[in-house]
Amino acid sequence: MVIGPAVNDVYDAIVGQLGAGFGDADASAVAMEKEANRLAWQKMSPWQKVKHGFSSLIGVITGSMIPVIGLLAASGILKGILSLLTNFKIVSATTPTYVIINAMGDSVFYFLPIFVGFTAAKKLGADPVIMGIVGGVLTYPAIVGMATTGKVTGHLLGMAINANFFGIPVHVASYTYSIFPMIAGAWLASKLEPWLKRVIPTVLRMIFVPLFEVVLISGAIILILGPVITALSGALAAGIVAIYKLSPAISGLIIGGFYQVLVIFGLHWAIIPIVVNDITTTGHSYLNAIVSATMVAQGGAVLAIALKSKFANIKELAWPATISAFCGVTEPAMYGINLKYGRAFITASIGGAVGGFLTGLFNVNMWGFAGSLIGFTSFFNPKGIDFSFYGFLIASAADLIVAFALTWMFGFSDNDVKNVKTAPKKKHLGQQVA
């Protein structure tokens, strides 16, 4: 039977009669999870609803990242090797060799909004291709150029007004390397898409559903969500600078403990301009040294899991994530393991707080951008090795040991793997529907 453009409506109607478990695997998992959450929600107390909401948010974030974790780990290791080659003057950062290898290692991070748009849409029940296109809009060269080199005509709430939309002054942020805006966009698309399909006639859906979805979701991210994140980031940056002036050690404790939380929501970009400005004007950065400590802590936590777990699939993911974290790329460790199993992220953050505290206490500075263990040469003072390097060694050893020990004792057990919810199995005709 040839149905034509109405095939999706017929499919939805049939699955609606048979039950969500009879659809394709991804759609079934989404529909059955939504139904289970709906039934559970009705029986929850207000506090349980808050906990469930936060748990669901973390589940969506980690579920959206899992499909690309292997790519991120491989790219992180490649970036670490390139950093090592550059630090030892084997490869110059100005040569074509560097540019080519850097593109190999950096492209998955640069275009992360496209990949996350696709995976988040599958996780939330939106159209993956459309969300991939939205990710393409955010990483489009002209948009990136507008964010980085656009003419600033004023400021509002700490944001640079660098563009206009139909004559309305707006702030356009940079979305390369970002994750959270695309996850928020995929959630919005999962609500918008069914409504569009209800109000747009069947014969027009093939063209107008993608048209409206790309325009509305891209517009919402660029014109609303991006400026909100930028404003929050600016406020955080001001707070960080104020705390550091009051006490470097306390500042290190707070930043070290919460930096990776900022990464989850894309608020860590507030720190980057401070680091760049410090290195440009003074030649070194205290803040980047604290951030480096958090990378080591994430690596220490996932290293404990790699050694402790008896599950081959956990080890297979944890070992590359460990290497990647020590090479300065924590996404595989954080999204693939630590955040997914909850307590491990907390123990890693405690380790980061300890390392950040010691980094601030010893007034450690970095003279380069590459952090974590592989970035040790960034702690060499060009005038000669001083206590910044030894402070880096002490802080890194301390936060690695603390994160490793706490994760081993309290942060993870193989029972956590068994307790993580897995996608429901697809049902077949003739099976009893639960």
Phi, psi and omega in degrees: 000127177261118185262322180089211186300340183274009186301322180294323178294317179296316179301312180298321181294318181293314179296325177298326178281319184281329185117152187300330184292351182265001179277189176293161192304311183294313181295322179297315181300316180296311184295317181291325177293319178298318181294317179297319179294322180297316181292319180292323182301323183294337184259002186271149170281166179305317180293321177296326178293322177296313180297319180294320179297316179294318179298320179295320178298313178297321178298319179294316181297310181292321179296327178286333184268333185308316182298338182250006183298318179301317177297317181295318180296314179298316180293323178297319178295318179298318178296323178295318178297317179297320178298319179295316179298323180288318181299325181265016173062023176282323177234133178271142181292352181261359184268156175301327178303314179298314182300316182293312181293321178297321177296321178298318183277333189262341189299320181295329178283317182299317182262022181305323178304327179292312181294316181292324176302316180294310184289323179294323178296318178296321181292324187259356176089020175263181180278114184298321182294317180297318180290330173297321177294320176300318175299324176295324177299315183292333180257009179298133186309320181293324178292315178299317179297322178298321182287324187266327184233009180297148181291123180275121182254356180170184179224147177215121181053037180083359181263140175280125175278103189242011180199177172218153181233109187053040177086353180271122179297132181222164173254125176253121180267168175268132185246000175298146181072002187268157183235305189300319179303324180286325177293318176297320178295321179294322177297315178298320179296325180294337176270322184286319187300312178299323179294317178299321181292333178284324187265342181263129180304148184307318185292344182254352188297320186304327182263314192276334175295309176299322181301305182294324183293314179297315182295312185288317182290314178300316180298318180297319180291311185290319188266339184241299186296315180302309177300324178297313179298319179297317180296316178296319179297318179298318178296319178296318180300317179297319178295320180297314180297318181296317180294320181296321179295328179287314181199110178302323182293313179295320177300315179298320179299313183290311181295316180299325181282330188244359184301316183291337172293319177298323180300319182304317185261009177075014182273353182290345179296344176297331185279330186302312180300326179295315180299312181299316180296318180297313182293325180292320186269324183247344180092352181211168182217124174287325186291320179295329177294321178292317178300321179302321179297324180292329178294317179297320180296317177299320178295320179297320180294314182287334174296318177300319180292320179299322181278329186275322186291144176259358180275127182297322182291330177288315178299320181299327179271323187288323182295310176298325179295324177297311180299317180299317180296318178288346173267004175097007179240107188263352184305314179299318179294316186288305184280329184279328186231294193299311181290325182298323182257016164067283186298328180295326178292322179294314180294324176295321180292325176296316176301318178297323178295318178296313179297320178295320179299313180293323178299315178291320181299320181272003182052047181288138177237155174244141179253011179212182184263329185289123183248197184065194186294323183290343181267025186301330181291342177292346181264006175277120174291126180305336180276356183133146182300127178236197186289346177301320180292315180291325175296321175300315180297316181295311182296318181295317179297317182295312184287331175294314181296315181297312180297317180296310184295314181295321179292318180298318185276320189234340193272343185200142166215161181295342174295332177298323180294319181292331184275347179291131181293135176251162181297138178299149179284143178293140179263159180234156179304135182101342177282151175285128178277125182291000000 
